[in-house]
Amino acid sequence: MSEKTIVCDSMSGGAALLQPGKTLDNDNAHEMVEAITNAQAGGHKFIIIDMRDLEFISSSGVGSILGSVEVARESGGDVILCNVSESIQNILNVLDLMDYLTVADDREAAQERCGLKKVL
């Protein structure tokens, strides 16, 4: 997986799984916005963003995620982050976003938040 690629997979139950590469910044934040927008337009209420490989996120990267949270929640879904490293959690804490965002420990916990069980 290249550093700037965002992989999107459909899951059953109205969820989409997005996997950013190592960085989410000004160079590829538009890809995240596009992936989330396309998933939502395709009827996915829940967006799971697996941050397992993410090493760096800029303010643009954070913004690319934040812009979709309300849209998801208004449609009865959510944007759920999982496998968030300690360094990324620290950034989200500094920005005072941990109470606003839905964060799960791993994919299985994220799926459970969507009402899905062991779908992957």
VEXDREN-2710 file (C-alpha; in Angstrom, 1 decimal):
% VEXDREN-2710
k/r/px/py/pz
1/MET/0.0/0.0/0.0
2/SER/1.5/3.4/-0.9
3/GLU/1.7/6.2/1.6
4/LYS/-1.0/8.3/-0.1
5/THR/-3.5/5.7/-1.1
6/ILE/-6.8/5.3/0.7
7/VAL/-8.4/1.8/0.3
8/CYS/-12.2/1.6/0.5
9/ASP/-14.0/-1.7/0.9
10/SER/-17.8/-2.3/1.3
11/MET/-19.0/-4.3/4.3
12/SER/-22.4/-5.8/4.7
13/GLY/-24.8/-4.0/6.9
14/GLY/-24.4/-0.6/5.4
15/ALA/-20.8/0.0/6.5
16/ALA/-17.7/0.9/4.5
17/LEU/-14.1/0.3/5.6
18/LEU/-11.5/2.9/4.8
19/GLN/-7.8/2.4/5.3
20/PRO/-5.5/5.3/4.9
21/GLY/-1.8/4.7/4.2
22/LYS/1.0/6.1/6.4
23/THR/0.0/9.8/6.1
24/LEU/-3.2/11.7/5.9
25/ASP/-2.3/15.3/5.1
26/ASN/-2.8/18.2/2.6
27/ASP/-1.6/16.0/-0.3
28/ASN/-4.2/13.3/0.1
29/ALA/-7.0/14.7/2.4
30/HIS/-9.1/15.2/-0.7
31/GLU/-8.9/11.5/-1.3
32/MET/-10.3/10.8/2.1
33/VAL/-13.1/13.3/1.5
34/GLU/-13.9/11.7/-1.8
35/ALA/-13.8/8.1/-0.4
36/ILE/-16.1/9.0/2.5
37/THR/-18.5/11.0/0.2
38/ASN/-18.6/8.1/-2.3
39/ALA/-19.3/5.6/0.5
40/GLN/-22.1/7.8/1.9
41/ALA/-23.6/8.4/-1.6
42/GLY/-23.5/4.6/-2.1
43/GLY/-25.8/4.1/0.9
44/HIS/-23.2/3.4/3.6
45/LYS/-24.4/4.8/6.9
46/PHE/-21.3/3.7/8.9
47/ILE/-17.8/4.6/7.9
48/ILE/-15.1/2.7/9.7
49/ILE/-11.6/4.3/9.3
50/ASP/-8.9/1.7/10.2
51/MET/-5.9/3.8/11.2
52/ARG/-3.6/0.8/11.8
53/ASP/-1.0/2.0/9.3
54/LEU/-1.4/5.8/9.9
55/GLU/1.7/7.4/11.3
56/PHE/1.0/11.1/10.6
57/ILE/-2.2/13.2/10.3
58/SER/-2.2/16.9/9.7
59/SER/-5.0/19.4/10.3
60/SER/-6.2/18.8/6.7
61/GLY/-6.4/15.1/7.4
62/VAL/-8.4/15.7/10.6
63/GLY/-10.7/18.1/8.7
64/SER/-11.3/15.5/6.0
65/ILE/-12.8/13.2/8.6
66/LEU/-14.6/15.8/10.7
67/GLY/-16.5/17.1/7.7
68/SER/-18.3/13.8/7.3
69/VAL/-19.3/13.0/10.9
70/GLU/-22.4/15.1/11.0
71/VAL/-23.6/13.8/7.7
72/ALA/-23.2/10.3/8.9
73/ARG/-24.9/10.9/12.2
74/GLU/-27.8/12.7/10.6
75/SER/-28.5/9.6/8.5
76/GLY/-28.5/7.4/11.6
77/GLY/-24.8/6.2/11.1
78/ASP/-21.4/7.4/12.3
79/VAL/-17.8/7.6/11.4
80/ILE/-15.8/5.3/13.6
81/LEU/-12.0/5.4/14.0
82/CYS/-10.2/2.2/15.0
83/ASN/-6.7/1.0/15.6
84/VAL/-5.7/4.6/16.5
85/SER/-2.1/4.8/17.6
86/GLU/-1.1/6.7/20.7
87/SER/0.6/9.5/18.7
88/ILE/-2.6/10.1/16.6
89/GLN/-4.7/9.9/19.8
90/ASN/-2.5/12.6/21.3
91/ILE/-3.1/14.8/18.3
92/LEU/-6.9/14.3/18.6
93/ASN/-6.7/15.0/22.4
94/VAL/-4.8/18.2/21.8
95/LEU/-7.5/19.3/19.3
96/ASP/-10.1/18.3/22.0
97/LEU/-11.8/15.9/19.6
98/MET/-11.8/12.6/21.5
99/ASP/-15.2/13.3/23.0
100/TYR/-16.7/14.2/19.6
101/LEU/-15.3/11.4/17.6
102/THR/-16.3/7.7/18.0
103/VAL/-13.1/5.7/18.6
104/ALA/-13.0/1.9/18.9
105/ASP/-10.0/-0.2/19.9
106/ASP/-10.0/-2.4/16.8
107/ARG/-12.1/-3.4/13.7
108/GLU/-14.2/-5.9/15.6
109/ALA/-15.1/-3.3/18.2
110/ALA/-15.9/-0.8/15.4
111/GLN/-18.1/-3.4/13.7
112/GLU/-20.0/-3.9/16.9
113/ARG/-20.6/-0.1/17.2
114/CYS/-22.3/-0.4/13.8
115/GLY/-24.4/-3.3/14.9
116/LEU/-22.2/-5.8/12.9
117/LYS/-20.5/-8.8/14.3
118/LYS/-17.5/-10.5/12.7
119/VAL/-18.4/-9.5/9.2
120/LEU/-14.8/-9.2/7.9
END
